[in-house]
């Protein structure tokens, strides 16, 4: 999944899940040093350009959307 489409999937989630997932991605991408605020779309897309972060987020999102697979 591409960075921008993965970011769109995260930003299209309903609350409270959207902010929880966004903050989790921020924490993962910043090695758990994030300041707790909700990251911007641009920040998320930038972090998702890292293949390792993108892979982890894609797996996490897939597991969330299809828990029985």
URCORWO-V745525 format. One record per helix or strand of 2 or more residues. SS is the DSSP state (~ for helix, > for strand). FROM is the first residue (numbers start at 1). TO is the last residue. If there is no record, write none. Layout:
SS:FROM:TO / SS:FROM:TO
This chain:
~:3:11 / ~:17:29 / ~:41:48 / ~:51:65
